[in-house]
Amino acid sequence: MVKRTRQKMAVFDLDGTLIDTAPDLIYSANEVIKDIINIDIDYEKSKKFIGRGGEYFINRNLIHSNIKLPQNKIDELIKEFLVIYENNISNRSKLYPGVTKLLSELHQRNFILNICTNKPEKLAKLVLKDFELIQYFDEIIGGDTLSQCKPNPLPLLKLMNDYNIKPSDTIMIGDTTTDILTAKNCNIKSICVDFGYFNEKIEGVDPDYWVSNYNQVIDIINEIF
């Protein structure tokens, strides 16, 4: 793949950052677990489990519902979940306000735009196509694309290496501590949106900027670059 040489790069998380995918993820998890428990998953709590891949998502929902299963059964549930989710990936999910405007503006300004998500690459591409966003991105790295995923620095380091971009010319936009840690592990600045699935506060781990809407992201990028 031939890489175009440009000077600035913005790397986006996907779930809880660009698209509110929780409704379809939680629907799919409920479908998988409904024969095991007779109550729906706690929606607000379940949102906090999004962002570390399907296996973590299902495992955490089982633990929160006090369900203990042998590993082979959990593995079956995870496979079933991924199939159900793929078939329902865009039925209830919604694009966050201002996303298309931001991506369009950065694209016009010749930014390199990439996705770094812990969602499987196939599913990330599928939902981005459904919401007509995929054309904005040069590269999409999913949780299964490389040997390591966020918060390991490997995905971001690969992107910076692919496009010969310095850390000072890169910014990460996400919604969870996983994204903040990934950015810190690569010595790049981070923006965290407060409308996503922020899961836990770790002492000393803070983004460089908190935002409540994408107009603020544009202002920050103008300030930095």
C-alpha positions, 0 to 999 in steps of 0.5 A: 500500500502506497502511503501519501506523505502529509504532515498532520495526523488525527487518530480516532477511536470508534465506539463511543467516540464517533458512533454511539454503538452501545444500543446494538452492542447491548442488544446483541449481548442481551440476545446471547445471555437471555437464556441464562438470566431472565433480566436485561443487562444493566444498560448504563453499567454495560456501556462502561464495558465497551472499548476493550473488545467483544471478549472483555465486553461479554465477560464483564457483563457475565461477571456483573450479572453474577454468572459463572460459566466454564471457559468453553461456554464463555467462548461459545457465547462470545462467538454467538455474540459476534455473529448477532452483533454483525447482523445488527451492527447499525440498527440502533446505533447513532452517529454523534453530532458534528462528526461528519463536519469535523472529518470533512474539515480535517480531510479538506485540510489534508490531515491523515485520518485513521481509526484505532479501535479495539473492535474487530477490524471487519466489524469496524469497517462494516459500521463505518461503511453503514454510516458513510464515514469509511471514505475519510480514513486512510487506515483502520486498525482493529483489535485483531489487526495486529498482535497487540491492541490498545492500550499497547502502543503498537497500533499507534506506533505503526500508524505514525511509522506508516505515514512518517509522522512525529508524535508532536504532529499526531493527536488521539481522539477517544472516550475512555482511559484505554485511549488516553493510556494509548496516547500517553504510551506514544507520547502524543496529545489526547482529546477525550469526549465526555459523551462516550463510555468513559469507564474508570479514572486512573490516578495520573492518567488524564487527557490533555483536553476534555470536550463535550462536542465536536466544535470544541475538537476543531478549536483544539486542533486549530490551537495545536496545529 
